[in-house]
Amino acid sequence: MSVATKGSPTGNAFQYGNAWQYHPRSDRHSKIACWALMFDLVGECGLLREHLAAGKVAIGINHTMRDFARDREKNLDLVLCRAAASERPRLKGRPETFAELVEPYTIQLDGAERAKLAAMPEARLAQPASVLLALEAKACMTEFGKARPRLYDELNSSHLTIHGDNNNAIAAGFALLNSAETFISPLRNPWPLDSRPTVINRHHQPQAFRSVVTKLAQLRRRSRPDEEGFDALAIAVIECANDGNPVIVRPNVGARDHSEGYNYEATVSRLAHIYATRFSGV
């Protein structure tokens, strides 16, 4: 079996000189997922484009929100916000706009996507003063039985923290699930991959990832600001063996067991509609 090793163009280098498409100790996948969702949202929502062009709204990264009711804090991957009146001094070489995150996040865009990004209004990165929309992305790639309760708890605490900080903010969640029948875990292979046989996790699919969909379906969703839950929640399914072979998106997989209600495109459209109605006066 082919493995993403040192120098592979399909993975990022980690310990022991290995390169991985996915590593559970890295937040790279969640950063890219949130960037992609925001990219699609800006393209979908005309009012958001107007707000960005006018400088009324900015983007915050790894912003800490505090749930005052439960006295706890949580870092959210990416937020839409009103910027603080006084900004921290910019550091030379640091990204200052949403578009400038493409290179450090190693996001791969085709020609059409690059043209679309270039046509978008500049979205500057800023220190949030008040949050309008907060995104949290999580992934489940292997060991589904252990991962189910952790994934549920992490996403559940996200919407509770967002609305415990600002009940009017839009809480959006994104879960990325793996439908591959095998997976090479970095945690189970803590050595140079060419030095000994590779330990391979094997999954009973599609039952494994569908069990996670069923668990995530228990997360609360809300239809108005005075309720508890996510304003929008998407579930996407990919096939990733983490062996250097291409990652494949699996549309409509698991539609018979809830995931149809968590369609990615429908989630982006819902977020665009909520933003346009809730923040028309910004």
Backbone as CSV, one residue per row, in Angstrom:
resi,resn,N_x,N_y,N_z,CA_x,CA_y,CA_z,C_x,C_y,C_z
1,MET,0.834,-1.201,0.000,0.000,0.000,0.000,0.866,1.248,0.000
2,SER,0.490,2.210,-0.827,1.230,3.468,-0.902,0.951,4.322,0.324
3,VAL,2.003,4.912,0.884,1.872,5.735,2.083,2.451,7.112,1.811
4,ALA,1.783,8.151,2.336,2.295,9.515,2.179,3.522,9.674,3.051
5,THR,4.716,9.687,2.469,5.948,9.775,3.228,6.635,11.102,2.962
6,LYS,7.814,11.240,3.523,8.556,12.492,3.416,8.704,12.916,1.952
7,GLY,8.343,14.146,1.685,8.458,14.660,0.337,7.215,14.471,-0.509
8,SER,6.201,13.789,0.020,4.981,13.576,-0.759,4.239,14.884,-0.943
9,PRO,3.721,15.170,-2.149,2.981,16.410,-2.366,1.575,16.352,-1.794
10,THR,1.156,15.186,-1.295,-0.224,15.045,-0.839,-0.371,15.160,0.669
11,GLY,0.717,15.341,1.391,0.599,15.402,2.845,1.502,16.468,3.433
12,ASN,1.317,16.787,4.731,2.157,17.729,5.443,3.118,16.965,6.336
13,ALA,4.354,17.417,6.404,5.364,16.713,7.182,5.099,16.847,8.677
14,PHE,5.288,15.736,9.390,5.139,15.714,10.837,6.352,14.997,11.431
15,GLN,6.215,14.510,12.630,7.302,13.828,13.323,7.759,12.586,12.551
16,TYR,9.014,12.224,12.719,9.650,11.058,12.090,9.800,11.218,10.580
17,GLY,9.635,12.423,10.070,9.795,12.642,8.654,8.638,12.164,7.815
18,ASN,7.546,11.730,8.451,6.370,11.283,7.704,5.561,12.486,7.223
19,ALA,4.718,12.254,6.248,3.792,13.281,5.772,2.397,12.686,5.759
20,TRP,1.434,13.452,6.282,0.080,12.917,6.445,-0.936,13.838,5.798
21,GLN,-1.926,13.259,5.165,-3.056,14.048,4.665,-3.928,14.501,5.822
22,TYR,-4.009,13.682,6.868,-4.784,14.033,8.062,-4.007,13.589,9.292
23,HIS,-3.916,14.486,10.267,-3.286,14.145,11.542,-4.191,14.646,12.664
24,PRO,-4.577,13.769,13.608,-5.529,14.175,14.656,-4.980,15.224,15.615
25,ARG,-3.660,15.402,15.652,-3.081,16.396,16.549,-2.879,17.744,15.862
26,SER,-3.336,17.851,14.625,-3.224,19.103,13.875,-4.613,19.696,13.661
27,ASP,-4.685,21.019,13.610,-5.965,21.680,13.332,-6.038,22.145,11.880
28,ARG,-5.110,21.663,11.036,-5.080,22.094,9.642,-6.383,21.801,8.930
29,HIS,-6.962,20.606,9.161,-8.190,20.232,8.457,-9.348,21.146,8.844
30,SER,-9.428,21.531,10.126,-10.533,22.395,10.548,-10.355,23.808,10.007
31,LYS,-9.113,24.284,9.927,-8.863,25.604,9.362,-9.294,25.655,7.903
32,ILE,-8.908,24.623,7.143,-9.246,24.594,5.718,-10.748,24.469,5.524
33,ALA,-11.402,23.622,6.335,-12.853,23.446,6.215,-13.582,24.751,6.489
34,CYS,-13.169,25.475,7.524,-13.820,26.751,7.845,-13.536,27.796,6.767
35,TRP,-12.320,27.813,6.245,-11.998,28.755,5.170,-12.887,28.481,3.961
36,ALA,-13.028,27.207,3.601,-13.833,26.846,2.429,-15.296,27.216,2.623
37,LEU,-15.833,26.970,3.816,-17.232,27.309,4.063,-17.432,28.824,3.986
38,MET,-16.480,29.582,4.532,-16.596,31.038,4.471,-16.481,31.528,3.027
39,PHE,-15.603,30.925,2.255,-15.453,31.256,0.836,-16.781,31.073,0.110
40,ASP,-17.444,29.944,0.350,-18.726,29.682,-0.300,-19.815,30.622,0.214
41,LEU,-19.770,30.952,1.505,-20.773,31.844,2.073,-20.657,33.252,1.493
42,VAL,-19.441,33.748,1.353,-19.263,35.080,0.758,-19.782,35.093,-0.673
43,GLY,-19.546,33.998,-1.399,-20.054,33.914,-2.758,-21.564,33.839,-2.835
44,GLU,-22.194,33.311,-1.787,-23.647,33.110,-1.782,-24.415,34.324,-1.283
45,CYS,-23.827,35.088,-0.363,-24.568,36.144,0.335,-24.180,37.539,-0.161
46,GLY,-25.070,38.170,-0.901,-24.807,39.501,-1.424,-24.624,40.541,-0.333
47,LEU,-25.435,40.464,0.727,-25.322,41.445,1.805,-23.973,41.333,2.503
48,LEU,-23.486,40.118,2.689,-22.180,39.946,3.317,-21.087,40.564,2.451
49,ARG,-21.174,40.392,1.145,-20.196,41.019,0.251,-20.238,42.542,0.382
50,GLU,-21.449,43.102,0.486,-21.580,44.552,0.669,-20.925,44.996,1.976
51,HIS,-21.158,44.251,3.051,-20.593,44.602,4.357,-19.065,44.522,4.334
52,LEU,-18.517,43.495,3.657,-17.066,43.365,3.575,-16.482,44.513,2.752
53,ALA,-17.118,44.831,1.641,-16.627,45.905,0.774,-16.631,47.251,1.495
54,ALA,-17.626,47.454,2.363,-17.743,48.717,3.099,-16.883,48.732,4.359
55,GLY,-16.241,47.624,4.668,-15.422,47.550,5.871,-16.221,47.450,7.152
56,LYS,-17.507,47.106,7.037,-18.344,46.987,8.226,-18.106,45.679,8.983
57,VAL,-17.639,44.673,8.262,-17.466,43.336,8.834,-16.063,42.848,8.511
58,ALA,-15.467,42.140,9.452,-14.142,41.554,9.260,-14.180,40.089,9.667
59,ILE,-13.027,39.453,9.607,-12.928,38.026,9.944,-11.918,37.857,11.070
60,GLY,-12.284,37.032,12.044,-11.387,36.717,13.147,-11.019,35.245,13.120
61,ILE,-9.813,34.929,13.528,-9.310,33.553,13.523,-8.973,33.134,14.947
62,ASN,-9.345,31.899,15.287,-9.070,31.356,16.620,-9.501,32.329,17.717
63,HIS,-10.725,32.789,17.586,-11.258,33.772,18.535,-11.841,33.060,19.749
64,THR,-11.486,33.532,20.925,-11.998,32.963,22.168,-13.351,33.582,22.510
65,MET,-14.367,32.701,22.656,-15.684,33.157,23.104,-15.940,32.579,24.490
66,ARG,-16.677,33.313,25.302,-16.897,32.897,26.687,-18.373,32.711,26.949
67,ASP,-18.719,31.526,27.415,-20.082,31.209,27.820,-20.268,31.702,29.252
68,PHE,-20.928,32.843,29.390,-21.066,33.456,30.709,-21.964,32.629,31.622
69,ALA,-22.965,31.955,31.058,-23.887,31.172,31.876,-23.182,29.980,32.514
70,ARG,-22.245,29.367,31.769,-21.563,28.156,32.266,-20.124,28.433,32.679
71,ASP,-19.684,29.693,32.546,-18.345,30.123,32.946,-17.253,29.266,32.312
72,ARG,-17.256,29.213,30.984,-16.212,28.477,30.280,-15.914,29.173,28.963
73,GLU,-14.718,28.915,28.448,-14.267,29.534,27.215,-13.970,28.476,26.163
74,LYS,-14.031,28.900,24.903,-13.722,27.999,23.805,-13.210,28.824,22.634
75,ASN,-12.157,28.319,21.986,-11.639,28.983,20.790,-12.424,28.514,19.575
76,LEU,-12.964,29.452,18.818,-13.690,29.142,17.592,-12.754,29.352,16.404
77,ASP,-12.847,28.437,15.438,-11.909,28.433,14.325,-11.929,29.737,13.534
78,LEU,-13.125,30.217,13.219,-13.242,31.395,12.359,-14.555,32.090,12.650
79,VAL,-14.529,33.426,12.700,-15.740,34.184,12.991,-15.866,35.367,12.036
80,LEU,-17.108,35.752,11.762,-17.417,37.040,11.138,-17.706,38.000,12.274
81,CYS,-17.163,39.210,12.195,-17.248,40.073,13.364,-17.247,41.545,12.992
82,ARG,-17.646,42.358,13.957,-17.349,43.787,13.934,-15.981,43.932,14.579
83,ALA,-15.085,44.670,13.953,-13.712,44.754,14.439,-13.606,45.647,15.663
84,ALA,-12.625,45.338,16.509,-12.356,46.171,17.675,-11.892,47.548,17.228
85,ALA,-12.189,48.566,18.039,-11.834,49.940,17.688,-10.326,50.111,17.574
86,SER,-9.588,49.494,18.492,-8.123,49.576,18.449,-7.563,48.197,18.129
87,GLU,-6.862,48.106,17.019,-6.302,46.834,16.571,-4.894,46.631,17.127
88,ARG,-4.501,45.358,17.263,-3.110,45.068,17.588,-2.229,45.460,16.407
89,PRO,-0.988,45.854,16.670,-0.083,46.184,15.549,0.106,44.963,14.646
90,ARG,0.100,45.193,13.342,0.302,44.110,12.382,1.766,43.676,12.387
91,LEU,1.994,42.368,12.316,3.341,41.831,12.274,3.733,41.548,10.834
92,LYS,4.921,41.933,10.467,5.397,41.766,9.109,5.372,40.285,8.719
93,GLY,4.811,40.015,7.552,4.754,38.641,7.066,3.508,37.882,7.478
94,ARG,2.725,38.408,8.403,1.493,37.758,8.834,0.362,38.088,7.865
95,PRO,-0.527,37.121,7.584,-1.669,37.414,6.705,-2.529,38.524,7.294
96,GLU,-3.013,39.411,6.430,-3.868,40.504,6.872,-5.263,40.420,6.285
97,THR,-5.467,39.512,5.320,-6.783,39.362,4.704,-7.132,37.886,4.583
98,PHE,-8.404,37.625,4.356,-8.905,36.270,4.153,-8.200,35.595,2.979
99,ALA,-7.995,36.318,1.893,-7.337,35.749,0.715,-5.893,35.367,1.009
100,GLU,-5.240,36.093,1.897,-3.838,35.811,2.204,-3.656,34.562,3.053
101,LEU,-4.748,33.954,3.509,-4.662,32.705,4.267,-4.465,31.494,3.352
102,VAL,-4.675,31.658,2.060,-4.574,30.531,1.130,-3.210,29.867,1.215
103,GLU,-2.153,30.660,1.215,-0.804,30.078,1.216,-0.452,29.409,2.539
104,PRO,-0.582,30.073,3.693,-0.215,29.395,4.948,-1.114,28.209,5.283
105,TYR,-2.360,28.229,4.835,-3.255,27.099,5.059,-3.078,26.005,4.002
106,THR,-2.213,26.242,3.016,-1.962,25.312,1.896,-3.263,24.876,1.232
107,ILE,-4.107,25.856,0.930,-5.389,25.587,0.267,-5.167,25.514,-1.237
108,GLN,-5.682,24.453,-1.844,-5.535,24.266,-3.280,-6.806,24.727,-3.994
109,LEU,-6.661,25.722,-4.878,-7.780,26.265,-5.631,-7.525,26.060,-7.124
110,ASP,-8.608,25.765,-7.845,-8.452,25.686,-9.294,-8.578,27.094,-9.894
111,GLY,-8.468,27.190,-11.209,-8.487,28.499,-11.849,-9.764,29.274,-11.607
112,ALA,-10.899,28.583,-11.691,-12.188,29.248,-11.485,-12.318,29.760,-10.056
113,GLU,-11.837,28.971,-9.096,-11.929,29.375,-7.688,-10.998,30.562,-7.400
114,ARG,-9.832,30.571,-8.012,-8.917,31.705,-7.826,-9.519,32.991,-8.403
115,ALA,-10.172,32.846,-9.550,-10.817,34.012,-10.156,-11.963,34.512,-9.279
116,LYS,-12.716,33.592,-8.703,-13.818,33.961,-7.819,-13.299,34.666,-6.566
117,LEU,-12.202,34.161,-6.010,-11.616,34.788,-4.825,-11.121,36.188,-5.151
118,ALA,-10.488,36.345,-6.322,-9.973,37.654,-6.717,-11.083,38.674,-6.922
119,ALA,-12.270,38.194,-7.315,-13.400,39.098,-7.556,-14.135,39.467,-6.281
120,MET,-13.874,38.776,-5.190,-14.559,39.063,-3.928,-14.002,40.320,-3.293
121,PRO,-14.827,41.030,-2.525,-14.299,42.182,-1.794,-13.273,41.734,-0.766
122,GLU,-12.330,42.604,-0.482,-11.305,42.266,0.499,-11.926,42.060,1.873
123,ALA,-11.604,40.935,2.499,-12.083,40.643,3.848,-10.873,40.682,4.776
124,ARG,-10.761,41.738,5.559,-9.579,41.860,6.398,-9.705,41.022,7.663
125,LEU,-8.574,40.583,8.168,-8.507,39.861,9.429,-8.396,40.884,10.549
126,ALA,-9.187,40.680,11.600,-9.233,41.687,12.658,-9.492,41.040,14.010
127,GLN,-9.228,41.820,15.041,-9.561,41.421,16.399,-11.050,41.679,16.623
128,PRO,-11.855,40.636,16.919,-13.302,40.840,17.031,-13.694,41.705,18.226
129,ALA,-14.650,42.590,17.992,-15.302,43.308,19.084,-16.618,42.623,19.411
130,SER,-17.406,42.303,18.391,-18.632,41.533,18.573,-18.742,40.536,17.426
131,VAL,-19.212,39.345,17.735,-19.265,38.262,16.750,-20.649,38.202,16.117
132,LEU,-20.680,38.117,14.784,-21.936,37.952,14.057,-22.177,36.491,13.694
133,LEU,-21.126,35.788,13.335,-21.234,34.382,12.947,-19.962,33.664,13.370
134,ALA,-20.102,32.473,13.948,-18.944,31.695,14.385,-19.013,30.292,13.794
135,LEU,-17.866,29.809,13.314,-17.763,28.491,12.687,-16.902,27.565,13.526
136,GLU,-17.322,26.322,13.612,-16.526,25.281,14.261,-16.561,24.046,13.374
137,ALA,-15.381,23.510,13.030,-15.292,22.326,12.176,-14.582,21.210,12.921
138,LYS,-15.107,19.989,12.801,-14.519,18.812,13.425,-14.510,17.664,12.422
139,ALA,-13.612,16.713,12.653,-13.499,15.575,11.746,-13.479,14.278,12.533
140,CYS,-13.948,13.212,11.890,-13.916,11.865,12.454,-13.415,10.941,11.348
141,MET,-12.168,10.459,11.485,-11.531,9.693,10.426,-11.408,8.201,10.727
142,THR,-11.342,7.840,12.015,-11.127,6.440,12.375,-11.560,6.223,13.822
143,GLU,-11.551,4.960,14.269,-11.964,4.616,15.638,-13.283,5.308,15.985
144,PHE,-14.271,5.041,15.166,-15.552,5.743,15.230,-16.261,5.567,16.578
145,GLY,-16.148,4.385,17.167,-16.803,4.154,18.455,-16.299,5.093,19.534
146,LYS,-14.984,5.309,19.582,-14.399,6.222,20.560,-14.684,7.675,20.190
147,ALA,-14.726,7.937,18.896,-14.832,9.323,18.441,-16.235,9.899,18.577
148,ARG,-17.257,9.043,18.510,-18.645,9.548,18.510,-18.942,10.478,19.681
149,PRO,-18.747,10.047,20.926,-19.098,10.951,22.037,-18.225,12.195,22.095
150,ARG,-16.930,12.059,21.729,-16.051,13.229,21.730,-16.501,14.253,20.704
151,LEU,-16.812,13.777,19.495,-17.253,14.686,18.436,-18.544,15.393,18.827
152,TYR,-19.473,14.644,19.382,-20.741,15.227,19.824,-20.493,16.303,20.894
153,ASP,-19.683,15.977,21.896,-19.440,16.913,22.991,-18.755,18.186,22.514
154,GLU,-17.785,18.047,21.596,-17.064,19.222,21.119,-17.971,20.147,20.310
155,LEU,-18.802,19.561,19.457,-19.716,20.397,18.685,-20.821,20.974,19.561
156,ASN,-21.316,20.185,20.495,-22.377,20.674,21.379,-21.881,21.844,22.225
157,SER,-20.646,21.752,22.711,-20.116,22.854,23.516,-19.888,24.100,22.669
158,SER,-19.733,23.909,21.344,-19.509,25.065,20.473,-20.725,25.970,20.423
159,HIS,-21.899,25.407,20.096,-23.077,26.281,20.006,-23.465,26.827,21.373
160,LEU,-23.229,26.048,22.444,-23.535,26.551,23.785,-22.637,27.741,24.137
161,THR,-21.362,27.654,23.773,-20.436,28.741,24.068,-20.734,29.971,23.219
162,ILE,-20.992,29.758,21.933,-21.295,30.881,21.039,-22.497,31.660,21.551
163,HIS,-23.575,30.948,21.861,-24.790,31.641,22.286,-24.741,32.047,23.750
164,GLY,-23.876,31.407,24.542,-23.657,31.881,25.903,-22.896,33.192,25.916
165,ASP,-22.141,33.456,24.846,-21.408,34.715,24.702,-22.271,35.771,24.029
166,ASN,-22.968,35.354,22.949,-23.791,36.293,22.175,-24.953,35.519,21.563
167,ASN,-26.126,35.641,22.137,-27.265,34.845,21.698,-27.714,35.185,20.284
168,ASN,-27.377,36.386,19.820,-27.805,36.792,18.484,-26.837,36.320,17.391
169,ALA,-25.663,35.833,17.783,-24.685,35.362,16.804,-25.177,34.085,16.119
170,ILE,-24.776,33.898,14.883,-25.100,32.683,14.140,-24.066,31.619,14.480
171,ALA,-24.528,30.462,14.918,-23.636,29.341,15.244,-23.694,28.315,14.125
172,ALA,-22.551,28.082,13.493,-22.482,27.124,12.386,-21.489,26.021,12.720
173,GLY,-21.874,24.782,12.425,-21.007,23.636,12.667,-20.780,22.852,11.393
174,PHE,-19.630,22.191,11.322,-19.293,21.382,10.147,-18.572,20.127,10.618
175,ALA,-19.080,18.964,10.212,-18.456,17.693,10.565,-18.014,16.973,9.305
176,LEU,-16.773,16.507,9.297,-16.202,15.787,8.163,-15.995,14.337,8.586
177,LEU,-16.675,13.409,7.896,-16.641,11.991,8.257,-15.968,11.173,7.163
178,ASN,-15.297,10.106,7.580,-14.525,9.280,6.667,-15.267,7.986,6.343
179,SER,-15.413,7.689,5.052,-16.085,6.465,4.628,-15.117,5.404,4.118
180,ALA,-13.796,5.642,4.244,-12.802,4.677,3.757,-12.834,3.406,4.606
181,GLU,-12.579,2.277,3.984,-12.572,0.999,4.692,-11.261,0.763,5.427
182,THR,-10.206,1.510,5.084,-8.936,1.425,5.801,-8.443,2.824,6.113
183,PHE,-7.577,2.925,7.130,-7.032,4.226,7.522,-5.698,3.987,8.215
184,ILE,-4.698,4.764,7.830,-3.384,4.689,8.476,-3.300,5.819,9.496
185,SER,-3.314,5.453,10.759,-3.332,6.448,11.825,-1.918,6.875,12.199
186,PRO,-1.630,8.183,12.218,-0.320,8.653,12.666,-0.016,8.241,14.101
187,LEU,-1.040,8.140,14.950,-0.823,7.804,16.350,-0.468,6.333,16.537
188,ARG,-0.867,5.488,15.607,-0.558,4.060,15.699,0.688,3.696,14.898
189,ASN,1.309,4.676,14.270,2.529,4.452,13.497,3.585,5.497,13.865
190,PRO,4.023,5.514,15.146,4.976,6.531,15.595,6.421,6.166,15.279
191,TRP,6.739,6.099,13.991,8.072,5.770,13.516,8.150,6.143,12.034
192,PRO,9.353,6.190,11.461,9.432,6.408,10.008,8.699,5.286,9.282
193,LEU,7.802,5.640,8.385,6.929,4.636,7.782,7.664,3.612,6.938
194,ASP,8.852,3.948,6.471,9.595,2.982,5.667,10.510,2.098,6.504
195,SER,10.393,2.202,7.850,11.299,1.448,8.713,10.711,0.145,9.229
196,ARG,9.388,-0.008,9.153,8.731,-1.227,9.645,7.337,-1.313,9.038
197,PRO,6.661,-2.464,9.180,5.315,-2.614,8.596,4.339,-1.579,9.148
198,THR,3.472,-1.090,8.267,2.491,-0.079,8.641,1.284,-0.708,9.319
199,VAL,0.860,-0.128,10.454,-0.357,-0.571,11.140,-1.542,0.096,10.453
200,ILE,-2.496,-0.714,10.011,-3.642,-0.196,9.256,-4.936,-0.463,10.012
201,ASN,-5.697,0.590,10.289,-7.023,0.432,10.880,-8.016,0.011,9.801
202,ARG,-8.919,-0.902,10.147,-9.920,-1.360,9.187,-11.315,-1.030,9.730
203,HIS,-12.173,-0.513,8.839,-13.502,-0.052,9.223,-14.582,-0.907,8.565
204,HIS,-15.658,-1.101,9.296,-16.833,-1.784,8.736,-17.761,-0.702,8.206
205,GLN,-17.635,-0.402,6.909,-18.371,0.696,6.290,-19.537,0.172,5.449
206,PRO,-20.627,0.904,5.310,-20.827,2.297,5.759,-21.352,2.416,7.184
207,GLN,-21.464,1.278,7.881,-22.054,1.320,9.221,-21.266,2.229,10.170
208,ALA,-19.930,2.232,10.030,-19.101,2.990,10.976,-19.397,4.478,10.929
209,PHE,-19.300,5.076,9.742,-19.512,6.531,9.693,-20.982,6.874,9.871
210,ARG,-21.887,5.987,9.474,-23.310,6.264,9.668,-23.679,6.297,11.150
211,SER,-22.956,5.533,11.963,-23.215,5.582,13.405,-22.882,6.954,13.962
212,VAL,-21.892,7.630,13.358,-21.540,8.978,13.792,-22.604,9.963,13.329
213,VAL,-23.118,9.778,12.107,-24.204,10.629,11.614,-25.395,10.552,12.562
214,THR,-25.734,9.338,12.983,-26.861,9.155,13.898,-26.634,9.894,15.213
215,LYS,-25.397,9.858,15.717,-25.083,10.565,16.962,-25.162,12.072,16.769
216,LEU,-24.636,12.573,15.656,-24.663,14.015,15.411,-26.078,14.527,15.185
217,ALA,-26.974,13.649,14.736,-28.363,14.049,14.546,-29.034,14.413,15.873
218,GLN,-28.400,14.038,16.994,-28.943,14.376,18.309,-28.596,15.807,18.727
219,LEU,-27.673,16.443,17.996,-27.338,17.832,18.310,-28.547,18.733,18.071
220,ARG,-28.765,19.645,18.973,-29.905,20.542,18.837,-29.650,21.585,17.765
221,ARG,-30.701,21.933,17.036,-30.674,23.018,16.061,-31.802,23.977,16.394
222,ARG,-31.628,25.228,16.023,-32.632,26.224,16.385,-33.109,26.973,15.150
223,SER,-34.324,27.497,15.252,-34.900,28.247,14.142,-35.059,29.720,14.466
224,ARG,-34.766,30.107,15.717,-34.825,31.525,16.089,-33.864,31.772,17.256
225,PRO,-33.438,33.027,17.465,-32.383,33.325,18.428,-32.693,32.979,19.877
226,ASP,-33.940,32.866,20.273,-34.229,32.591,21.679,-34.212,31.098,21.995
227,GLU,-33.826,30.266,21.030,-33.732,28.832,21.265,-32.272,28.426,21.437
228,GLU,-32.063,27.145,21.785,-30.724,26.597,21.959,-30.396,25.674,20.798
229,GLY,-29.161,25.760,20.285,-28.758,24.854,19.223,-28.021,25.560,18.096
230,PHE,-27.575,24.763,17.119,-26.915,25.322,15.944,-27.939,26.011,15.045
231,ASP,-27.533,27.111,14.454,-28.352,27.745,13.430,-28.230,26.993,12.113
232,ALA,-27.088,26.365,11.890,-26.865,25.570,10.683,-25.765,24.557,10.970
233,LEU,-25.920,23.356,10.439,-24.957,22.278,10.682,-24.836,21.427,9.436
234,ALA,-23.614,21.271,8.942,-23.369,20.478,7.735,-22.553,19.239,8.068
235,ILE,-22.835,18.160,7.365,-22.047,16.934,7.460,-21.584,16.570,6.053
236,ALA,-20.283,16.382,5.897,-19.726,15.971,4.608,-19.000,14.646,4.782
237,VAL,-19.043,13.820,3.752,-18.420,12.500,3.790,-17.340,12.427,2.723
238,ILE,-16.157,11.974,3.132,-15.051,11.783,2.204,-14.517,10.361,2.342
239,GLU,-13.700,9.956,1.394,-12.994,8.687,1.483,-11.508,9.004,1.565
240,CYS,-10.926,8.806,2.751,-9.530,9.149,2.998,-8.859,8.003,3.731
241,ALA,-8.007,7.266,3.027,-7.266,6.164,3.653,-5.994,6.669,4.336
242,ASN,-5.652,7.940,4.135,-4.466,8.562,4.731,-3.183,7.871,4.287
243,ASP,-3.191,7.385,3.051,-2.047,6.638,2.530,-1.391,7.318,1.340
244,GLY,-1.755,8.555,1.072,-1.179,9.278,-0.047,-2.025,9.244,-1.294
245,ASN,-3.015,8.356,-1.355,-3.917,8.324,-2.500,-4.892,9.493,-2.417
246,PRO,-5.476,9.928,-3.546,-6.373,11.088,-3.530,-7.556,10.897,-2.586
247,VAL,-7.922,11.978,-1.907,-9.116,11.989,-1.063,-10.321,12.222,-1.966
248,ILE,-11.363,11.426,-1.785,-12.534,11.472,-2.651,-13.744,11.967,-1.859
249,VAL,-14.450,12.937,-2.402,-15.688,13.407,-1.787,-16.804,12.456,-2.172
250,ARG,-17.608,12.039,-1.192,-18.693,11.098,-1.428,-20.040,11.797,-1.229
251,PRO,-20.566,12.465,-2.265,-21.864,13.143,-2.113,-22.992,12.154,-1.947
252,ASN,-23.970,12.544,-1.118,-25.202,11.770,-0.906,-24.995,10.431,-0.217
253,VAL,-23.789,10.159,0.300,-23.585,8.924,1.048,-24.297,9.041,2.389
254,GLY,-25.046,8.034,2.743,-25.741,8.023,4.026,-27.012,8.834,4.046
255,ALA,-27.565,9.164,2.880,-28.767,10.000,2.837,-29.958,9.325,3.497
256,ARG,-29.893,8.010,3.604,-31.031,7.295,4.201,-31.066,7.440,5.720
257,ASP,-29.987,7.927,6.317,-29.967,7.981,7.777,-29.574,9.364,8.291
258,HIS,-30.311,10.331,7.932,-30.247,11.699,8.474,-29.403,12.675,7.674
259,SER,-28.320,12.245,7.009,-27.369,13.238,6.507,-27.930,14.114,5.400
260,GLU,-29.049,13.714,4.808,-29.667,14.558,3.791,-30.076,15.903,4.386
261,GLY,-30.433,15.910,5.666,-30.808,17.146,6.342,-29.622,18.010,6.705
262,TYR,-28.403,17.536,6.418,-27.191,18.274,6.749,-26.362,18.541,5.498
263,ASN,-27.028,18.644,4.361,-26.387,18.872,3.076,-25.547,20.159,3.109
264,TYR,-24.336,20.089,2.565,-23.411,21.218,2.639,-23.953,22.435,1.896
265,GLU,-24.397,22.244,0.652,-24.886,23.377,-0.134,-26.098,24.020,0.524
266,ALA,-26.998,23.185,1.068,-28.177,23.719,1.749,-27.780,24.491,3.004
267,THR,-26.724,24.036,3.674,-26.242,24.727,4.872,-25.702,26.107,4.522
268,VAL,-24.926,26.201,3.443,-24.396,27.499,3.016,-25.546,28.444,2.656
269,SER,-26.544,27.933,1.952,-27.697,28.764,1.586,-28.453,29.229,2.825
270,ARG,-28.594,28.353,3.792,-29.291,28.719,5.025,-28.520,29.816,5.772
271,LEU,-27.197,29.668,5.861,-26.393,30.686,6.530,-26.506,32.031,5.821
272,ALA,-26.503,32.008,4.491,-26.632,33.253,3.725,-27.972,33.916,4.015
273,HIS,-29.036,33.115,4.080,-30.366,33.665,4.360,-30.446,34.236,5.777
274,ILE,-29.925,33.506,6.750,-29.979,33.990,8.135,-29.188,35.281,8.268
275,TYR,-27.995,35.316,7.665,-27.184,36.532,7.753,-27.921,37.721,7.145
276,ALA,-28.515,37.507,5.980,-29.187,38.600,5.272,-30.373,39.130,6.036
277,THR,-31.075,38.278,6.771,-32.255,38.718,7.512,-31.890,39.248,8.899
278,ARG,-30.911,38.628,9.535,-30.583,39.007,10.916,-29.698,40.251,10.996
279,PHE,-28.865,40.475,9.983,-27.895,41.575,10.059,-28.060,42.597,8.947
280,SER,-29.290,42.768,8.497,-29.556,43.751,7.436,-29.278,45.173,7.898
281,GLY,-29.301,45.405,9.195,-29.083,46.756,9.713,-27.660,47.059,10.097
282,VAL,-26.718,46.151,9.826,-25.316,46.395,10.203,-24.770,47.586,9.412
